[in-house]
Amino acid sequence: MTDVQKAAEALLAAYETGTPIPPLRGTVLPEGDVATAYAVQRAQAERWEAAGRRPVGAKIGLTSPAVQSMFGVFQPDFGVLYADMAVPDGAPIPAGKLLQPRVEVEVAFVLGRDLPDEQVTVVDVIRATEYLLPAIEVVDSRIAGWDISIVDTVADNASSGLYVLGTAPRRLADVDLRLCGAVVEHAGEPVSVGAGAACLGNPVHAVAWLATTLAAAGRPLRAGDLVLSGALGPMVSVPVTAAGPVYEARVSGLGSVRAVFEGSAA
């Protein structure tokens, strides 16, 4: 098998068995080879989609300086979102469904127009955005101990797990995303605080970057696509406890959304 096939098979096995694998960088994949890591991501996506998994958009990762500094990574990345990753607001996430979950507060964009050009501007994104929603992305890693580099996370579909969306859409024109504050609370206490400016200066900038990148790769964003635009603050590890934790995220002007984790034991 090629290195791409070996890495894809190792990650797919981690999904199937629930057992994390060692880092791919420097062993299966060359250090710093982001292009090959995306080839691994695409190999998995083709396998999933051939089996009937439905793509619904894309996610942007590593947009916040706080998250970048955690992993020594200093450029954004992207992954594919699927319909089966969606969890309704407040619905329980079964214990053991994810390997090493962490939560992030984000702004979700739902597009009303295609973004096919290879030089997408902020104006293009504003025109294309049908509405916004508050979101919690439940990130996960198939790499043991979250010991990741840019190569590991890109190959692992940008460390995707699940996502929870609010249900009260807002127009982009009604929200100043650069200045909007964001907080994640657990048991009434803030555990992550951030703002729109932490996401590449503005979540709109992040979506423009993603749209340009995907169009150049021949897979442009389309009307109806969901985009998770990136973390507004530090990610928070979800502890394994008998009493499952509940996280509520609020974004100024967009409202709130909750991620509810089932406990590890009855």
C-alpha positions in Angstrom: 0.0 0.0 0.0 1.0 3.6 -0.5 1.6 5.9 2.5 -1.8 7.5 1.8 -3.5 4.2 1.9 -1.7 3.1 5.0 -2.6 6.2 6.9 -6.3 6.1 5.7 -6.6 2.5 6.8 -5.1 3.2 10.2 -7.5 6.1 10.8 -10.5 4.1 9.6 -9.6 1.3 11.9 -9.5 3.8 14.8 -13.0 4.8 14.0 -14.1 1.2 13.9 -12.4 -0.1 17.0 -12.6 3.0 19.2 -8.8 2.8 19.8 -6.6 5.8 19.1 -3.5 5.3 17.0 0.0 6.8 17.4 0.8 10.0 15.5 1.2 9.6 11.7 3.8 12.3 11.2 7.3 11.2 10.9 6.3 7.5 10.6 3.5 6.8 8.0 3.5 10.4 6.7 6.3 12.9 6.2 6.7 15.7 8.7 5.0 18.9 7.4 3.6 17.3 4.2 0.2 18.9 4.3 -0.7 18.0 0.7 -0.3 14.3 1.4 -2.3 14.7 4.6 -5.2 16.1 2.6 -4.9 13.1 0.2 -5.4 10.9 3.3 -8.4 12.9 4.3 -9.8 12.6 0.8 -9.3 8.9 0.7 -11.4 8.5 3.8 -14.1 10.8 2.5 -14.3 8.8 -0.8 -14.7 5.6 1.3 -17.4 7.1 3.5 -19.3 8.6 0.6 -19.2 5.5 -1.4 -20.9 3.8 1.6 -23.7 6.4 1.6 -22.5 9.0 4.1 -23.9 12.4 3.1 -21.6 15.4 3.0 -23.3 18.7 4.1 -20.5 21.2 4.2 -17.1 21.8 5.7 -15.4 22.9 8.9 -12.5 25.2 9.4 -10.0 24.3 12.1 -7.0 26.0 13.8 -8.4 29.5 13.3 -7.9 30.7 16.9 -4.5 31.7 18.2 -5.4 30.0 21.5 -6.1 26.7 19.7 -3.1 27.0 17.4 -0.7 27.6 20.3 -2.0 24.4 22.0 -0.7 22.3 19.2 2.1 24.4 17.8 0.2 24.8 14.5 0.0 28.2 12.8 -2.2 27.8 9.8 -5.9 26.9 9.4 -7.1 23.7 7.9 -10.4 22.2 6.8 -12.4 19.0 7.0 -15.7 17.5 5.6 -19.0 17.7 7.6 -21.5 14.9 7.3 -25.2 14.7 8.1 -24.6 12.0 10.7 -22.3 14.3 12.7 -25.3 16.6 13.6 -26.7 16.4 17.1 -29.9 18.3 18.0 -29.6 21.1 20.5 -29.7 19.5 24.0 -30.0 16.0 22.7 -27.7 13.5 24.6 -24.4 12.4 23.1 -24.0 8.8 24.0 -21.0 7.9 26.2 -18.3 6.2 24.2 -19.4 7.6 20.9 -16.3 9.7 20.7 -12.7 8.9 21.7 -11.3 12.1 23.2 -14.0 14.8 22.8 -13.4 18.5 23.3 -15.9 21.4 22.7 -15.5 24.7 20.9 -17.9 27.6 20.4 -18.2 28.7 16.8 -20.4 30.6 14.3 -22.1 28.4 11.7 -22.8 29.9 8.2 -25.5 28.4 6.0 -25.0 29.5 2.4 -27.7 30.6 0.0 -25.4 30.8 -3.1 -22.5 28.9 -4.6 -19.0 30.2 -4.0 -17.2 28.8 -7.1 -14.5 31.3 -7.7 -10.8 30.8 -6.8 -10.5 34.3 -5.3 -13.5 34.6 -2.9 -13.8 38.0 -1.3 -15.4 39.0 2.0 -18.2 40.6 -0.2 -18.8 37.3 -1.9 -19.2 35.6 1.5 -21.6 38.3 2.7 -23.7 38.0 -0.4 -23.7 34.2 -0.2 -24.6 33.8 3.4 -28.3 33.0 4.0 -28.1 33.0 7.8 -26.0 32.3 10.8 -26.4 30.0 13.8 -24.5 29.5 17.1 -22.7 26.2 17.1 -20.7 23.9 19.4 -18.3 21.8 17.5 -17.4 18.6 19.4 -13.9 17.9 18.1 -12.3 14.6 18.5 -9.0 12.9 17.5 -8.1 9.4 16.4 -4.5 10.3 17.4 -3.7 9.1 21.0 -3.5 11.8 23.6 -4.2 14.6 21.0 -0.5 14.4 20.1 -1.1 16.1 16.8 0.7 18.3 14.2 -0.8 19.9 11.2 -0.2 16.6 9.3 -2.0 14.5 11.9 -5.1 16.7 12.2 -5.5 17.3 8.5 -5.3 13.6 7.7 -7.8 13.0 10.5 -10.5 15.1 8.8 -9.4 18.1 10.7 -10.1 16.3 14.0 -13.8 16.2 13.3 -16.3 14.7 15.7 -19.9 16.0 16.0 -21.6 19.4 15.9 -24.6 21.0 17.6 -26.4 24.0 16.1 -28.8 26.5 17.5 -32.2 26.8 15.9 -32.9 30.5 15.7 -31.2 31.8 12.5 -29.9 35.4 12.3 -29.0 37.5 9.4 -25.3 38.4 8.9 -26.3 42.0 8.5 -27.6 42.1 12.0 -24.5 40.9 13.8 -21.0 42.4 14.0 -19.1 39.1 14.0 -15.7 40.7 14.7 -16.8 42.2 18.0 -19.3 39.4 19.1 -18.3 37.9 22.4 -18.6 34.1 23.0 -18.5 32.0 26.1 -18.8 28.3 26.9 -20.2 27.5 30.4 -20.2 24.3 32.4 -22.2 24.0 35.7 -22.8 27.8 35.5 -19.1 28.7 35.3 -17.3 30.0 32.2 -14.7 27.5 30.9 -13.9 29.2 27.6 -14.2 32.8 26.6 -13.5 34.4 23.2 -14.7 36.7 20.5 -15.2 36.8 16.7 -11.9 38.6 16.2 -10.1 35.5 17.4 -11.2 33.6 14.3 -8.7 34.9 11.7 -9.8 38.4 12.7 -13.4 37.7 11.7 -15.3 34.5 10.9 -16.2 36.0 7.5 -12.5 36.0 6.7 -12.3 32.3 7.7 -15.1 31.4 5.3 -13.5 33.4 2.5 -10.3 31.5 3.1 -12.1 28.2 3.0 -14.2 29.0 -0.1 -11.0 30.1 -2.0 -9.2 26.9 -0.9 -11.9 24.5 -1.8 -12.6 26.2 -5.2 -8.9 25.9 -6.0 -9.1 22.2 -5.2 -12.1 21.7 -7.5 -14.6 21.2 -4.6 -16.3 24.6 -4.2 -18.8 25.5 -1.5 -22.4 25.3 -2.8 -25.8 26.8 -1.9 -27.2 24.9 1.1 -23.7 24.1 2.5 -23.1 24.4 6.2 -19.7 25.9 7.3 -18.4 25.8 10.8 -16.1 28.8 10.7 -13.7 28.0 13.5 -13.2 28.4 17.2 -13.8 31.7 18.9 -11.8 30.7 22.0 -9.9 27.8 23.6 -11.2 24.3 23.3 -12.4 22.5 26.4 -11.7 18.8 27.2 -14.8 16.8 28.1 -14.2 14.7 31.2 -15.3 11.1 31.5 -17.6 11.1 34.5 -20.6 9.2 35.8 -22.7 12.4 35.6 -22.4 13.5 32.0 -21.4 17.2 31.6 -23.5 19.8 29.9 -21.9 22.7 28.0 -23.8 25.8 27.0 -22.3 28.2 24.4 -23.5 31.7 23.8 -22.5 34.0 21.0 -23.5 37.7 21.2 -26.3 38.4 18.7 -26.8 34.7 17.8 -28.1 33.1 21.0 -27.2 29.9 22.7 -26.7 26.2 22.1 -26.1 23.2 24.4 -24.0 20.0 24.1 -25.2 17.3 26.5 -23.0 14.3 27.2 -24.3 11.1 28.7 -22.5 9.9 31.8 -20.0 7.0 31.7 -22.2 4.9 34.0 -25.8 4.8 35.1 
